[in-house]
């Protein structure tokens, strides 16, 4: 193990993977632990959180798992309280939870719209609200929000609520960064572009004739000629969460192979 996160406690919301392989949250959680962090893995599916925690434990790290719904404020407050009771601090909050909802405007119901907002935006706010008091007491911390290039770049997918929620997450990131800068609490976001993760097979595949077409089309749209993967996002998160980024806050970092430059 390296030591960029030595003696730190990382609370990762959305630490499981939505399918076989490596999702953004799972990769970030494991990488934090490989760099020395104590991991608190939270996912709406307990088995997914336990799988991630198990990987860390098998590699000699320390990890615990919780089931948690980011839209349930009481659940998040209890998880934060339990983490503090066990470990005494929370140095990194990693907000990775997000969903898409593809459909034409006329098909979107108020309930569908609100569900995306609750999970993608309100959940990050509730988690940050729960963690910030502990970070204030301990003299600082880092929040990493997983946004999307959809926040700043209009693509071919009809997921209006997703784009709006991620744009909101970007601006929430900046507002919180300014509010807590003097308290040594840094708040940054990562905007993944075209990524090859289990999530796209669950939530985007229906927009294509088949998986092969989806993979080829997404590879072709990237200036690099290929999609990124969860480890690209995880390595960016590790940097922003670490002391190497001690003077970086309020940044929404595109990890996209140059995609947003095309419409910059």
N, C-alpha and C positions, 0 to 999 in steps of 0.2 A: 504494500500500500504506500502511496505517496502521502503528503501531509498538508496539502493546501487547505483542508478543512479540519485539521486536527483540533480536538477539544471543542468542536462546534456541534450543535444539535440542529438537524435539518428536518423540518416538518414539510412533507410533500403531500399535497392534496391532488388526487388523481395519480397515485403511484403505481397503480396496476396497468395492465394493458388490455385493450378492448378485444383482443384476439391473440392467437399465437404469434410469438415474435416480440419485437421491442417497440413499444410506444414511447412517446416523448417523456412522459412522466416516469415510466419504469426505468428508462435509461438514465435520466437525471438522478433519480433516487439511488441507483446502484453506483453511479459515478461519484456522487457526494460521499457515499460510504467508502468507496475505494480510496478516496482522498482523505479518509480519517474521520468523517462525520459519524455521529450517532444518528441513525435514521428512524424517523417516525413515519411509517408508510400508511397513508389513508386512501381508501377507495370506497366507492359506493358498494362494491362487491368485496366482501371480506376475503374470499378465496384469492382474488387478484392481489389484494394488499399482502396477504400471507405469502403468496408466491414470490413477490419482490423481496419481502423481508427474509424469506428463506434463502434466496440467492446470496444476500448480504451475509447472513449467518454462516452459510456454507463456505464463504470466502474469509471467514474469521472476523467479520465486523459485528457491530451491535445494531440490532433493529427490532422494532416492535411494530405490530400491525393493528389497525383499527378499521372498522366499517364506519363510514361517515358520508352523509348527504350534505353537500355544501350549501344547499338551500335551507337547511334546518339549523337555525342559529343556535338552538340549545345543544344540538349534537356537536357543533364545532366548538362551542364554548367548553363543553365537557372534555373533548379531546385535548384542547389546549391546556385546561386545568390538570388533566391527568399527566400530560407530558411534563408540565412544570413540576408536578409533585414527584415524578420519577427522576427527572434530569436537572431540574433547577433553572433551566434557561431554554430559550429558543433563539437561535442565531440566524436561521434562514427559514423563511416561509416561501414555499414554491407553489404557486397557484397554477395547476395544470389542467383543471377540469374544463371541458368544453364540448359542445355538441353542434352539429349542423342540422338544418331543416330545409331541404330543397323543395321548392314549389313556386309556381307563379303567384303573383301578388293577389290575384282574385281567389286563390285557394287558401291563403293564409288566414287562419282564425286568430282571434284575440288570444285564445288559450295557447295556441302553438307559438305565437310571437312571445308571449309572456314567459313560457317555459324556457325558451332560449335565453332571454334576458336574465331570468332568475339564475340559471346555471352558469352562463358565461360571464356575467357581469356582477350581479348581486352577490353571487357566491364568493367571488374574489374580495368584494367589499366586506362581507361578513367575516371572512377569515382574517383579513388584515385588521379589522376592528378588534377581533379577539386577541390577536398576537401583539399589537402595538404596545399595550400597557406593559407587558413583560419586557419588550425591547427598550422602552423608556427607562424602566428600572435598572436594567443591566448596562445601559449606556450605549446602546446601538444594536443594529442588526441589518439584515438585507431581505428585501422582498423581491422575488422574481415572478412576474406574471407572464404566462404564455398566451400571447395574442395571436395575430395572423397577419400576413400581408394583405388579406382581405380588408383589413382596417383602412388601408391607404391605396389599394389597387383594385380596380373593378375587373373581375374575370368573367368567364363564361358561365359560371354556376349561378343558378337562381336561388341564392340563399341570403335574402335581404336581411333577415333578422340576425344571421350570423355576422354579416359585414357590419351592421349597426352596433351589435354588442361588442365586437372587437374594437371598433373605433372608439366606443365608450370606454373600453378597458385601457386603451392607449392614453386617453385624456385623464382618466382616473389615476393612472400611473404617474403622469406628469404632475397632477395636482397634489398627490400625496408626497411625491418626491420633494416638491418645494416646501410643503407644510412641515415635513419632518427632517429637512436637511440639517438644520442646526442641532438636531438631537442625534445625529450620526445614524439615522435610519435611512438607508438607501433603498429606493424603489425604482426598479427598471423592468422593462418588458422585452420579450423576444417575439419577433414576428416570423414564424416559419413560413416558407413559401411552399413550393410543390415538394411534398415529402412522401416517401414510401414507408408508411406505417400501417399497422393493422386497422387504424381508424378509417382510412380511405376505402378499405374493402367492405366496411360495414355501413358507411354513411355516404359515400360518393359513387360507389360502383354502379348504382342504378342509373346514373346519368350516361352510361356507355353501353354499347352492345354486349360487351363481355370484358373480362379482366384484362386480356391481352390488349384490347383496344384502349382501355383506360391507361395502362402502363405506358404504352407507346405514345399516346397523346400527351400525357403529363411529362414524360421525358423530353418530348420535342418542344414543349413550350419553354423549357428552361434554357437560358443562354449557355449554360454548361452542357446542355444536351442530355441531362440526367436529373432525376430527382435527388434530393438529399435524403438523409435518414435520421432516425431518432438520436443517434450519437452526435450528429452535427448540432442539434438543438441542445443536447446534454452538455457538450463541451462549452457552448456559449453560456449556458446557465451556470456552470461551474465557475467560469471566469467572473461573471457578474456577481455571484454570491461570495466570492473569495475576497480576501484582503488585497489582492492584486488590483481590484476595481474600487479601491477605497475612495477615489475622487470622482467616481462615475455615478450619477443618479439622474433620473428623469429621462433616460435614454430608451427609445423603442428601436431595438436592434433587428434589422432584417437579416435573417439567415435563409437566403433564397437563391443563391447562385447567380445573383444579378437581375432577378426577375423584375423587381420594382424599378430598376433603371430604365426599363423599356418605356415606362410611362411616367418617369420622374419629373 
